[in-house]
Amino acid sequence: MSGPPPSLGVYVHWPYCARICPYCDFNVYRDRGRAEEQAALVAAIGRDLSAQAELTGSRRLVSVFFGGGTPSLMAPEAAGEILDLARSLWTPAEDLEVTLEANPTDAEAARFAAFAAVGVNRLSLGVQALDDAALAFLGRDHDAAAARRALQTAARAFPRLSLDLIYARPGQTAAAWRAELAEALSYGPEHVSPYQLTIEPGTAFDRAVRRGRIVPPADDVAAGLFETTQEVLSAAGFEAYEVSNHARGPAARSRHNLVYWQGEDYVGAGPGAHGRITRPEGRLATVAAARPADYIAEVGRTGAGFASQETLSAVEAAEERVLTGLRIEAGVAFAEVSALGLSPGHPRVTALREAGLIAQDDLRLRSTAAGRLVLDHVTRRLLV
């Protein structure tokens, strides 16, 4: 008797934002004056998902993630339409996780109940800070009072709540960050994603740093804030199951993110969305057209929104598994990276183990807590 179909995640990219944050390098576009385009995009996403279901075959749907951009700006009924279609195309798991990314503006928070009603059961709230000056610096569209109201509303509307926070902001002290974290935890989230502020090339922040208008914290200050993060969250019962993700126990982990980190398959629909689908000929990597108009046109032309699709070589697929798998405690099985020649006794693995960056494990390649602190260094050494 054959077993259950392989698991699958679905990522839906909604690229519109009310405001483009100065630190953001995602595929995003201003929301204004795009009602006609947005209606066409919802229809295109549906056609794209239907076309990709023919590529995947029978699958067990374990997660649907509405990301962006700001998907809380989309009409809740549109999200429900897309979700109902995904449920019909693949076999939904009993514990199907449906996540929506949202901003804490009052206008968006007023729609949380409507999103819950169409099937969203997990909210990822982009709080980013609980300090007005920090929110203004980050270019956010809400103030701290709105964030607090949204947290209260979200806790009532959704059974699962995750918070995004940004630290290592210029001038931030460990004491202030400790207090901010403690207040965020008082709203009862099961999952917290604290991200160190990163200056991405080509962003407004990148230009401001190069002009000397912004001075990022020194490395030792940022490291101290990282340690404060681990200390506060650990004391509150959160486990750091991934580099930047903390959950209050295994059941609170993001199932969708685990799809990525565990090397499972996922389809991506919407402008610029990526996907990975295991086919008889190998692992298919897909990338959708980035501009909304181009994506809609490509779906109209071919049925799917792909700008490119490529079957990864065994080496390329194994490299991806190292890059994603080492982000989580469980790591990746040596059998999955055999194309790279890596083994428990490989000289590069042995050297990293002796340095305390790779765990002693004959079955799996796992980074230690210290290794996850310098993961770029670890992966460069392994993939040289």
Phi and psi in degrees as a GROMACS rama.xvg file:
@    title "Ramachandran Plot"
@    xaxis  label "Phi"
@    yaxis  label "Psi"
@TYPE xy
-73.9566  153.04  SER-2
-81.6635  -175.166  GLY-3
-65.9706  155.593  PRO-4
-64.3577  154.768  PRO-5
-60.7649  153.13  PRO-6
-75.884  158.421  SER-7
-148.909  139.58  LEU-8
-110.176  152.788  GLY-9
-122.484  125.891  VAL-10
-110.101  128.572  TYR-11
-116.396  120.494  VAL-12
-98.6677  118.67  HIS-13
-106.597  108.365  TRP-14
-87.2742  2.62297  PRO-15
-93.8613  141.103  TYR-16
-135.473  146.343  CYS-17
-66.8325  -32.0679  ALA-18
-147.741  142.434  ARG-19
-90.643  117.064  ILE-20
-69.5051  144.078  CYS-21
-68.968  -14.0662  PRO-22
-98.822  -2.08484  TYR-23
-87.035  133.787  CYS-24
-123.043  24.6241  ASP-25
-80.2022  171.384  PHE-26
-83.3126  88.4443  ASN-27
-131.796  156.76  VAL-28
-142.554  150.89  TYR-29
-62.9155  142.419  ARG-30
-78.8148  -19.1608  ASP-31
-66.6016  138.766  ARG-32
64.1094  30.1889  GLY-33
-122.073  24.0931  ARG-34
-59.0095  -43.9098  ALA-35
-65.6369  -43.0563  GLU-36
-63.4804  -39.9049  GLU-37
-65.9899  -38.4917  GLN-38
-62.5713  -42.2776  ALA-39
-65.7184  -33.6697  ALA-40
-67.1893  -41.43  LEU-41
-57.9265  -45.4046  VAL-42
-63.748  -40.2712  ALA-43
-65.9598  -40.2256  ALA-44
-60.3266  -40.6519  ILE-45
-62.2515  -44.6902  GLY-46
-64.4538  -39.4306  ARG-47
-62.832  -47.23  ASP-48
-60.3075  -41.2369  LEU-49
-62.62  -40.4938  SER-50
-66.2357  -39.7376  ALA-51
-72.6946  -24.6682  GLN-52
-62.7837  -28.7426  ALA-53
-69.8717  -29.601  GLU-54
-74.9579  -38.7956  LEU-55
-80.1556  -30.528  THR-56
70.1209  -162.046  GLY-57
-65.7003  126.978  SER-58
-142.423  157.691  ARG-59
-97.309  113.897  ARG-60
-79.8077  113.827  LEU-61
-104.652  -18.9086  VAL-62
-157.664  145.673  SER-63
-129.129  127.67  VAL-64
-125.226  116.91  PHE-65
-92.8186  108.586  PHE-66
-121.805  -177.236  GLY-67
-173.453  -151.39  GLY-68
58.0678  -165.197  GLY-69
-130.618  86.2277  THR-70
-66.3681  -16.1209  PRO-71
-70.8223  -6.85742  SER-72
-84.5433  -15.7438  LEU-73
-76.2087  159.366  MET-74
-66.7068  131.191  ALA-75
-55.1697  -35.9431  PRO-76
-66.6257  -28.9954  GLU-77
-67.9619  -42.5834  ALA-78
-61.3556  -40.7765  ALA-79
-63.8898  -38.0421  GLY-80
-62.699  -45.4487  GLU-81
-65.7982  -41.8601  ILE-82
-64.7833  -43.6588  LEU-83
-60.5339  -38.9557  ASP-84
-64.447  -45.9137  LEU-85
-59.1816  -40.0412  ALA-86
-63.5531  -31.8253  ARG-87
-81.0771  -27.6919  SER-88
-79.9528  -32.3577  LEU-89
-130.149  164.075  TRP-90
-82.1874  111.958  THR-91
-72.0828  136.256  PRO-92
-67.2285  151.968  ALA-93
-59.6924  -33.5723  GLU-94
-104.465  36.6004  ASP-95
-51.2486  126.068  LEU-96
-93.7493  126.257  GLU-97
-123.94  108.766  VAL-98
-107.772  140.709  THR-99
-125.506  128.444  LEU-100
-80.8175  138.409  GLU-101
-143.925  153.042  ALA-102
-101.046  153.077  ASN-103
-88.9868  31.919  PRO-104
-71.8109  154.61  THR-105
-61.5867  -37.3507  ASP-106
-63.0464  -40.1022  ALA-107
-75.3396  -39.8797  GLU-108
-62.0722  -30.3549  ALA-109
-64.9699  -15.2764  ALA-110
-103.494  1.66304  ARG-111
-57.6651  -44.4365  PHE-112
-61.4096  -36.557  ALA-113
-67.0199  -38.9989  ALA-114
-65.8925  -40.7147  PHE-115
-61.7943  -37.1816  ALA-116
-66.0163  -28.6009  ALA-117
-90.2468  0.716616  VAL-118
121.29  -3.18096  GLY-119
-70.1668  125.259  VAL-120
-119.336  4.06095  ASN-121
-144.964  126.112  ARG-122
-109.142  132.733  LEU-123
-108.408  104.996  SER-124
-98.5006  122.291  LEU-125
-83.1141  67.5454  GLY-126
-63.1334  -50.4145  VAL-127
68.7146  -38.5762  GLN-128
-164.283  158.441  ALA-129
-119.215  36.2329  LEU-130
-136.683  125.908  ASP-131
-60.9347  -41.9473  ASP-132
-65.1606  -40.0379  ALA-133
-66.1983  -40.6794  ALA-134
-65.0969  -38.5127  LEU-135
-64.4091  -43.0162  ALA-136
-60.2655  -39.9145  PHE-137
-78.385  -3.31769  LEU-138
72.6082  26.2916  GLY-139
-78.2507  159.056  ARG-140
-95.4503  9.45444  ASP-141
-134.024  161.38  HIS-142
-106.901  179.005  ASP-143
-65.2427  -35.4414  ALA-144
-64.1434  -41.3278  ALA-145
-64.3936  -38.1517  ALA-146
-61.3292  -42.4421  ALA-147
-65.5299  -41.4341  ARG-148
-63.5799  -42.1789  ARG-149
-64.6901  -37.9177  ALA-150
-61.726  -42.1111  LEU-151
-66.3101  -42.7883  GLN-152
-64.7674  -44.3301  THR-153
-63.7441  -40.993  ALA-154
-61.2935  -31.1982  ALA-155
-79.5276  -33.681  ARG-156
-85.4645  -30.6309  ALA-157
-122.412  141.33  PHE-158
-71.0668  -20.7606  PRO-159
-130.571  132.623  ARG-160
-133.798  129.394  LEU-161
-122.151  143.371  SER-162
-116.919  139.326  LEU-163
-103.543  133.491  ASP-164
-134.06  148.367  LEU-165
-117.047  128.525  ILE-166
-125.819  -176.891  TYR-167
63.203  39.5407  ALA-168
-80.2525  150.835  ARG-169
-54.1044  129.381  PRO-170
81.9131  -3.05609  GLY-171
-72.0234  134.736  GLN-172
-102.523  159.348  THR-173
-62.5286  -38.8351  ALA-174
-64.6338  -43.4887  ALA-175
-65.8702  -40.3082  ALA-176
-66.9699  -38.7141  TRP-177
-60.8024  -45.0041  ARG-178
-66.9549  -38.2606  ALA-179
-66.0702  -42.9418  GLU-180
-61.689  -45.5485  LEU-181
-59.9709  -41.7436  ALA-182
-65.7618  -42.2981  GLU-183
-59.2196  -40.6986  ALA-184
-68.8775  -22.8317  LEU-185
-65.9956  -15.8618  SER-186
-86.6  -0.521331  TYR-187
80.9894  30.1343  GLY-188
-67.8445  150.903  PRO-189
-93.1637  -10.6546  GLU-190
-147.227  135.712  HIS-191
-132.243  132.059  VAL-192
-117.099  93.9657  SER-193
-90.8186  119.386  PRO-194
-109.591  131.216  TYR-195
-71.9695  132.315  GLN-196
-57.872  122.868  LEU-197
-116.297  133.155  THR-198
-89.4894  100.673  ILE-199
-85.4619  138.238  GLU-200
-56.825  138.109  PRO-201
87.7395  -6.78017  GLY-202
-85.3144  168.378  THR-203
-61.8089  -36.5757  ALA-204
-65.2041  -37.5735  PHE-205
-60.7604  -43.3103  ASP-206
-65.9874  -38.5775  ARG-207
-67.4686  -36.8656  ALA-208
-66.0917  -43.4794  VAL-209
-65.3603  -27.259  ARG-210
-88.421  -3.12341  ARG-211
81.323  10.4916  GLY-212
-80.2832  -22.475  ARG-213
-128.133  133.435  ILE-214
-118.879  106.372  VAL-215
-63.1335  156.409  PRO-216
-60.1889  149.208  PRO-217
-63.0513  157.856  ALA-218
-57.2229  -39.9036  ASP-219
-69.8174  -32.3079  ASP-220
-68.2121  -44.8059  VAL-221
-62.0522  -40.2884  ALA-222
-63.8039  -39.1559  ALA-223
-64.259  -38.4943  GLY-224
-67.7383  -34.8219  LEU-225
-61.8418  -45.8982  PHE-226
-62.6136  -38.9618  GLU-227
-60.7354  -41.3241  THR-228
-58.0349  -49.6824  THR-229
-63.2029  -41.4014  GLN-230
-64.0108  -48.7634  GLU-231
-65.7447  -45.6832  VAL-232
-69.5975  -38.7604  LEU-233
-62.7692  -43.0745  SER-234
-63.5818  -27.0836  ALA-235
-88.8234  4.58793  ALA-236
91.8469  16.0007  GLY-237
-97.4607  139.144  PHE-238
-103.332  139.329  GLU-239
-86.1674  84.1179  ALA-240
-81.8602  -8.48838  TYR-241
-149.764  167.774  GLU-242
-51.5951  -45.637  VAL-243
-122.909  21.5455  SER-244
-131.937  130.797  ASN-245
-126.717  132.893  HIS-246
-128.93  148.291  ALA-247
-86.3716  69.6344  ARG-248
99.5122  160.168  GLY-249
-57.042  -36.6683  PRO-250
-66.4116  -19.9464  ALA-251
-91.3522  -3.31397  ALA-252
-65.89  152.496  ARG-253
-74.3702  111.379  SER-254
-64.3462  -36.0634  ARG-255
-67.2108  -45.3181  HIS-256
-63.7824  -33.1234  ASN-257
-65.5343  -29.0159  LEU-258
-55.782  -45.9574  VAL-259
-65.9822  -51.0856  TYR-260
-73.5513  -22.65  TRP-261
-96.0467  3.8638  GLN-262
75.28  23.6446  GLY-263
-81.0417  173.025  GLU-264
-86.6269  149.663  ASP-265
-152.149  148.573  TYR-266
-107.31  146.053  VAL-267
-118.748  127.589  GLY-268
-126.153  146.395  ALA-269
107.756  161.468  GLY-270
-57.3295  124.644  PRO-271
78.8742  0.352427  GLY-272
-68.1931  143.305  ALA-273
-102.995  156.338  HIS-274
-146.15  159.033  GLY-275
-137.87  119.923  ARG-276
-130.231  123.93  ILE-277
-79.5179  122.34  THR-278
-120.87  165.351  ARG-279
-54.9818  -32.5509  PRO-280
-86.3198  -5.94166  GLU-281
140.842  -168.981  GLY-282
-89.64  117.308  ARG-283
-89.3259  124.462  LEU-284
-102.91  124.145  ALA-285
-119.408  147.999  THR-286
-136.585  127.017  VAL-287
-81.9485  157.024  ALA-288
-56.5637  139.461  ALA-289
-80.5257  -46.1232  ALA-290
-75.1519  136.205  ARG-291
-52.1663  -45.4906  PRO-292
-63.1087  -39.2978  ALA-293
-67.568  -40.7707  ASP-294
-62.0488  -47.7283  TYR-295
-60.244  -42.0165  ILE-296
-65.7526  -39.9043  ALA-297
-66.3826  -40.4585  GLU-298
-61.7904  -42.4552  VAL-299
-63.0076  -31.807  GLY-300
-81.5393  -41.3458  ARG-301
-121.195  -13.0628  THR-302
97.7612  -31.4642  GLY-303
-115.223  159.737  ALA-304
-95.9864  18.1497  GLY-305
-67.2373  129.979  PHE-306
-87.9369  -28.7838  ALA-307
-152.736  151.725  SER-308
-147.879  134.486  GLN-309
-145.215  134.611  GLU-310
-83.8889  118.591  THR-311
-69.8095  145.043  LEU-312
-71.8382  166.154  SER-313
-59.4348  -37.774  ALA-314
-67.4359  -44.7837  VAL-315
-62.3036  -41.7056  GLU-316
-65.0911  -39.2065  ALA-317
-67.9795  -37.9872  ALA-318
-61.6308  -40.7372  GLU-319
-61.574  -39.5135  GLU-320
-64.7136  -37.0456  ARG-321
-64.5364  -46.4823  VAL-322
-64.7734  -37.675  LEU-323
-88.8726  -41.3297  THR-324
-66.9243  -33.9276  GLY-325
-73.041  -8.18206  LEU-326
-72.9074  -21.5886  ARG-327
-113.253  160.437  ILE-328
-57.0836  -39.4207  GLU-329
-68.4707  -22.9356  ALA-330
67.6064  -149.976  GLY-331
-137.584  141.16  VAL-332
-64.7702  139.183  ALA-333
-57.5233  -31.691  PHE-334
-61.6454  -28.5611  ALA-335
-78.9086  -14.1431  GLU-336
-120.305  24.3403  VAL-337
-62.322  -27.4203  SER-338
-63.2867  -19.6019  ALA-339
-91.5917  -4.77438  LEU-340
76.7723  8.84686  GLY-341
-77.8473  139.679  LEU-342
-152.682  167.934  SER-343
-56.8251  -28.8768  PRO-344
-98.8394  4.39364  GLY-345
-62.6896  138.918  HIS-346
-54.4007  -38.9966  PRO-347
-68.9154  -38.8994  ARG-348
-66.076  -43.4285  VAL-349
-61.869  -43.0694  THR-350
-63.4625  -41.7157  ALA-351
-69.513  -33.2426  LEU-352
-67.2584  -43.4322  ARG-353
-65.2369  -25.9947  GLU-354
-83.2371  -2.29555  ALA-355
81.1878  16.4236  GLY-356
-102.302  -19.3056  LEU-357
-122.688  138.552  ILE-358
-76.2874  155.859  ALA-359
-78.2888  105.116  GLN-360
-158.456  121.621  ASP-361
-82.6834  -11.5483  ASP-362
-107.116  -29.9397  LEU-363
-132.054  144.533  ARG-364
-88.5919  110.735  LEU-365
-129.867  133.575  ARG-366
-82.536  147.478  SER-367
-82.2514  174.253  THR-368
-58.587  -39.8735  ALA-369
-66.3003  -36.628  ALA-370
-66.7622  -36.5401  GLY-371
-69.2193  -20.8681  ARG-372
-68.437  -29.8563  LEU-373
-126.154  47.568  VAL-374
-62.9394  -35.838  LEU-375
-58.9112  -41.3324  ASP-376
-63.9816  -44.2594  HIS-377
-62.2022  -47.8475  VAL-378
-68.0971  -35.1306  THR-379
-62.0093  -41.79  ARG-380
-65.0436  -38.1627  ARG-381
-74.8618  -32.4241  LEU-382
-103.663  13.4637  LEU-383
